[in-house]
């Protein structure tokens, strides 16, 4: 059975996954949400990201659990991130640490090779990488976490693709901090 590619993203109400100058400080990642992320991501078979996202994660998460002020959810994710297999799509990186494989191009063939492997579904992150996957119809599911903030600018998660992407709503969940999860599957039977 083929593993699925699941886009997991935090966005503002107006659709931005990062604010101006790549700012991520607007998100409302409290303990409840972080614990939820840990539970969901622990079931995944690996992380798939672009170079910028991977470098951002690699600069913080490998040692985040050594900070004496780190909460339990942060310590848990730090260990999870270190151990989870990771694939980074990059034309410039020659090597990446922390259980990471570098792949050059997003093609149906490279993604088929990823999804044919053993384990759980794959967590896709990064705006430019998501755009490349969507342009080739390679995303199977969406877990979009809408934060109660309007940024008014930054980088949109979904940019024009020239064609609609029909989705089927599987679930919603509202967290106490005001974040709402919208969980969709790709509706390949819709026209």
MARGU-669323 format. One record per residue (C-alpha): residue number from 0; x, y negated, z negated. Coordinates in nm, 4 decimals, m for minus. Example, Ala and Ser with C-alpha at 12.3 -4.5 7.8 and 13.67 -1.06 7.14 Angstrom:
+-----+----------+----------+----------+
! num !     east !    north !       up !
+-----+----------+----------+----------+
!   0 !   1.2300 !   0.4500 !  m0.7800 !
!   1 !   1.3670 !   0.1060 !  m0.7140 !
+-----+----------+----------+----------+
//
This chain:
+-----+----------+----------+----------+
! num !     east !    north !       up !
+-----+----------+----------+----------+
!   0 !   0.0000 !   0.0000 !   0.0000 !
!   1 !   0.1289 !  m0.3439 !   0.0939 !
!   2 !   0.1991 !  m0.5988 !  m0.1767 !
!   3 !   0.0213 !  m0.9316 !  m0.1409 !
!   4 !   0.1692 !  m1.2797 !  m0.1202 !
!   5 !  m0.0050 !  m1.4997 !  m0.3795 !
!   6 !   0.0512 !  m1.8750 !  m0.3758 !
!   7 !   0.0643 !  m1.9981 !  m0.7359 !
!   8 !   0.0693 !  m2.3750 !  m0.7780 !
!   9 !  m0.0068 !  m2.6546 !  m1.0192 !
!  10 !  m0.1679 !  m2.9536 !  m0.8482 !
!  11 !  m0.3178 !  m3.2861 !  m0.9428 !
!  12 !  m0.6871 !  m3.3492 !  m0.8787 !
!  13 !  m0.5896 !  m3.5340 !  m0.5599 !
!  14 !  m0.3875 !  m3.2377 !  m0.4307 !
!  15 !  m0.0240 !  m3.3207 !  m0.5118 !
!  16 !   0.2080 !  m3.0520 !  m0.6479 !
!  17 !   0.4736 !  m3.3086 !  m0.7308 !
!  18 !   0.4613 !  m3.6809 !  m0.7872 !
!  19 !   0.6839 !  m3.9440 !  m0.6250 !
!  20 !   1.0571 !  m3.8597 !  m0.6403 !
!  21 !   0.9703 !  m3.4912 !  m0.7068 !
!  22 !   0.8264 !  m3.5767 !  m1.0511 !
!  23 !   0.6683 !  m3.2798 !  m1.2324 !
!  24 !   0.6223 !  m3.4508 !  m1.5698 !
!  25 !   0.2499 !  m3.5078 !  m1.5129 !
!  26 !   0.1461 !  m3.1439 !  m1.5585 !
!  27 !  m0.0380 !  m3.0355 !  m1.8717 !
!  28 !   0.1467 !  m2.7122 !  m1.9468 !
!  29 !   0.0482 !  m2.6476 !  m2.3079 !
!  30 !   0.0998 !  m2.3210 !  m2.5008 !
!  31 !  m0.2312 !  m2.1740 !  m2.3811 !
!  32 !  m0.1453 !  m2.2333 !  m2.0153 !
!  33 !   0.2151 !  m2.1159 !  m2.0523 !
!  34 !   0.0991 !  m1.7959 !  m2.2245 !
!  35 !  m0.1483 !  m1.7400 !  m1.9402 !
!  36 !   0.1283 !  m1.7908 !  m1.6798 !
!  37 !   0.3495 !  m1.5394 !  m1.8609 !
!  38 !   0.0730 !  m1.2790 !  m1.8648 !
!  39 !  m0.0081 !  m1.3301 !  m1.4943 !
!  40 !   0.3524 !  m1.3502 !  m1.3723 !
!  41 !   0.4646 !  m1.0450 !  m1.5727 !
!  42 !   0.2348 !  m0.8353 !  m1.3498 !
!  43 !   0.3999 !  m0.9655 !  m1.0345 !
!  44 !   0.6641 !  m0.7735 !  m0.8447 !
!  45 !   0.8815 !  m1.0762 !  m0.7773 !
!  46 !   0.9111 !  m1.4493 !  m0.7217 !
!  47 !   0.9378 !  m1.5958 !  m0.3712 !
!  48 !   1.0512 !  m1.9573 !  m0.3432 !
!  49 !   1.2342 !  m2.2080 !  m0.1319 !
!  50 !   1.5834 !  m2.3339 !  m0.2101 !
!  51 !   1.4776 !  m2.6517 !  m0.3936 !
!  52 !   1.2330 !  m2.4668 !  m0.6202 !
!  53 !   1.4818 !  m2.1884 !  m0.6860 !
!  54 !   1.7595 !  m2.4316 !  m0.7780 !
!  55 !   1.5231 !  m2.6223 !  m1.0089 !
!  56 !   1.4254 !  m2.2988 !  m1.1833 !
!  57 !   1.7845 !  m2.1665 !  m1.1988 !
!  58 !   1.9036 !  m2.4893 !  m1.3607 !
!  59 !   1.6712 !  m2.4461 !  m1.6594 !
!  60 !   1.5187 !  m2.1014 !  m1.7134 !
!  61 !   1.8200 !  m1.8693 !  m1.7506 !
!  62 !   1.9122 !  m2.0250 !  m2.0857 !
!  63 !   1.5863 !  m2.1923 !  m2.1938 !
!  64 !   1.5314 !  m1.9281 !  m2.4606 !
!  65 !   1.8549 !  m2.0296 !  m2.6372 !
!  66 !   1.7115 !  m2.3708 !  m2.7295 !
!  67 !   1.6166 !  m2.3498 !  m3.1000 !
!  68 !   1.3193 !  m2.5799 !  m3.0323 !
!  69 !   1.1801 !  m2.3625 !  m2.7526 !
!  70 !   0.8346 !  m2.2237 !  m2.8194 !
!  71 !   0.7456 !  m1.8570 !  m2.7917 !
!  72 !   0.5938 !  m1.8973 !  m2.4427 !
!  73 !   0.9094 !  m2.0693 !  m2.3144 !
!  74 !   1.1334 !  m1.7979 !  m2.4599 !
!  75 !   0.9134 !  m1.5286 !  m2.3084 !
!  76 !   0.9170 !  m1.6861 !  m1.9608 !
!  77 !   1.2927 !  m1.7399 !  m1.9752 !
!  78 !   1.3477 !  m1.3660 !  m2.0172 !
!  79 !   1.0841 !  m1.2851 !  m1.7565 !
!  80 !   1.2432 !  m1.5192 !  m1.5013 !
!  81 !   1.5924 !  m1.3762 !  m1.5528 !
!  82 !   1.4794 !  m1.0168 !  m1.5025 !
!  83 !   1.2222 !  m1.0591 !  m1.2245 !
!  84 !   1.3453 !  m0.9918 !  m0.8688 !
!  85 !   1.3571 !  m1.3169 !  m0.6756 !
!  86 !   1.3687 !  m1.3982 !  m0.3044 !
!  87 !   1.4772 !  m1.7445 !  m0.1960 !
!  88 !   1.4220 !  m1.8588 !   0.1598 !
!  89 !   1.7101 !  m2.0855 !   0.2583 !
!  90 !   1.9143 !  m2.1657 !   0.5657 !
!  91 !   2.1921 !  m2.3204 !   0.3543 !
!  92 !   2.2455 !  m2.0924 !   0.0530 !
!  93 !   2.4901 !  m1.8083 !   0.1017 !
!  94 !   2.4402 !  m1.6580 !  m0.2431 !
!  95 !   2.2097 !  m1.7006 !  m0.5424 !
!  96 !   2.2453 !  m1.5539 !  m0.8901 !
!  97 !   1.9896 !  m1.4145 !  m1.1323 !
!  98 !   1.8651 !  m1.1096 !  m0.9418 !
!  99 !   1.8037 !  m1.3134 !  m0.6261 !
! 100 !   1.8126 !  m1.2189 !  m0.2580 !
! 101 !   1.8596 !  m1.4918 !   0.0039 !
! 102 !   1.6514 !  m1.4668 !   0.3229 !
! 103 !   1.7076 !  m1.7112 !   0.6103 !
! 104 !   1.3759 !  m1.7400 !   0.7958 !
! 105 !   1.0056 !  m1.7034 !   0.7255 !
! 106 !   0.8842 !  m1.4627 !   0.9920 !
! 107 !   0.6150 !  m1.1964 !   0.9916 !
! 108 !   0.8965 !  m0.9385 !   0.9979 !
! 109 !   1.0857 !  m1.0751 !   0.6955 !
! 110 !   0.7632 !  m1.1068 !   0.4966 !
! 111 !   0.6523 !  m0.7555 !   0.5990 !
! 112 !   0.9825 !  m0.6235 !   0.4650 !
! 113 !   0.9197 !  m0.8017 !   0.1313 !
! 114 !   0.5640 !  m0.6806 !   0.0946 !
! 115 !   0.6555 !  m0.3216 !   0.1828 !
! 116 !   0.8703 !  m0.2905 !  m0.1311 !
! 117 !   0.7576 !  m0.1269 !  m0.4539 !
! 118 !   0.5937 !  m0.3105 !  m0.7423 !
! 119 !   0.3302 !  m0.5758 !  m0.7906 !
! 120 !   0.2254 !  m0.8641 !  m0.5703 !
! 121 !   0.4675 !  m1.1483 !  m0.4986 !
! 122 !   0.4347 !  m1.4980 !  m0.6439 !
! 123 !   0.4951 !  m1.7680 !  m0.3812 !
! 124 !   0.5933 !  m2.1185 !  m0.4909 !
! 125 !   0.7256 !  m2.4351 !  m0.3313 !
! 126 !   0.5401 !  m2.6756 !  m0.1043 !
! 127 !   0.7508 !  m2.6521 !   0.2095 !
! 128 !   0.7750 !  m2.2745 !   0.1818 !
! 129 !   0.3986 !  m2.2445 !   0.1273 !
! 130 !   0.3479 !  m2.4551 !   0.4391 !
! 131 !   0.5687 !  m2.2163 !   0.6415 !
! 132 !   0.3815 !  m1.9121 !   0.5083 !
! 133 !   0.0407 !  m2.0720 !   0.5749 !
! 134 !   0.1376 !  m2.1738 !   0.9287 !
! 135 !   0.1982 !  m1.8064 !   1.0055 !
! 136 !  m0.1071 !  m1.6804 !   0.8131 !
! 137 !   0.1100 !  m1.4929 !   0.5607 !
! 138 !  m0.0656 !  m1.5896 !   0.2333 !
! 139 !  m0.3129 !  m1.3370 !   0.0908 !
! 140 !  m0.4236 !  m1.5104 !  m0.2279 !
! 141 !  m0.4240 !  m1.8443 !  m0.4055 !
! 142 !  m0.4059 !  m1.9214 !  m0.7771 !
! 143 !  m0.4375 !  m2.2988 !  m0.7893 !
! 144 !  m0.4203 !  m2.4737 !  m1.1268 !
! 145 !  m0.5856 !  m2.8153 !  m1.1005 !
! 146 !  m0.4613 !  m3.0594 !  m1.3652 !
! 147 !  m0.6851 !  m3.3465 !  m1.4809 !
! 148 !  m0.4729 !  m3.6260 !  m1.3369 !
! 149 !  m0.4826 !  m3.8344 !  m1.0188 !
! 150 !  m0.1274 !  m3.9072 !  m0.9023 !
! 151 !  m0.2060 !  m4.1259 !  m0.6025 !
! 152 !   0.1108 !  m4.0158 !  m0.4248 !
! 153 !   0.3835 !  m3.7557 !  m0.4049 !
! 154 !   0.3961 !  m3.4321 !  m0.2079 !
! 155 !   0.0708 !  m3.2656 !  m0.1064 !
! 156 !   0.0487 !  m2.8911 !  m0.1536 !
! 157 !  m0.1672 !  m2.8405 !   0.1542 !
! 158 !  m0.0650 !  m3.0311 !   0.4638 !
! 159 !  m0.2528 !  m3.0177 !   0.7949 !
! 160 !  m0.2080 !  m2.6818 !   0.9659 !
! 161 !  m0.4311 !  m2.7391 !   1.2676 !
! 162 !  m0.6618 !  m2.4526 !   1.1713 !
! 163 !  m0.8923 !  m2.3716 !   0.8794 !
! 164 !  m0.7972 !  m2.1019 !   0.6282 !
! 165 !  m1.1185 !  m1.9356 !   0.5051 !
! 166 !  m1.1080 !  m1.8289 !   0.1403 !
! 167 !  m1.3295 !  m1.6280 !  m0.0939 !
! 168 !  m1.3578 !  m1.7497 !  m0.4530 !
! 169 !  m1.2716 !  m1.4663 !  m0.6939 !
! 170 !  m1.2683 !  m1.6470 !  m1.0272 !
! 171 !  m1.2441 !  m1.9774 !  m1.2099 !
! 172 !  m1.1219 !  m2.0508 !  m1.5592 !
! 173 !  m1.1090 !  m2.3737 !  m1.7589 !
! 174 !  m0.8303 !  m2.4056 !  m2.0140 !
! 175 !  m0.8762 !  m2.6057 !  m2.3348 !
! 176 !  m0.6252 !  m2.8677 !  m2.2143 !
! 177 !  m0.8450 !  m2.9496 !  m1.9141 !
! 178 !  m0.6623 !  m2.7493 !  m1.6451 !
! 179 !  m0.8902 !  m2.5438 !  m1.4181 !
! 180 !  m0.7783 !  m2.2289 !  m1.2377 !
! 181 !  m0.9256 !  m2.1671 !  m0.8929 !
! 182 !  m0.8501 !  m1.8084 !  m0.7849 !
! 183 !  m0.9101 !  m1.7307 !  m0.4174 !
! 184 !  m0.8410 !  m1.4443 !  m0.1799 !
! 185 !  m0.7819 !  m1.4942 !   0.1895 !
! 186 !  m1.1121 !  m1.4227 !   0.3654 !
! 187 !  m0.9846 !  m1.2547 !   0.6796 !
! 188 !  m1.3360 !  m1.1578 !   0.7914 !
! 189 !  m1.4689 !  m1.5168 !   0.7996 !
! 190 !  m1.4878 !  m1.7172 !   1.1207 !
+-----+----------+----------+----------+
//
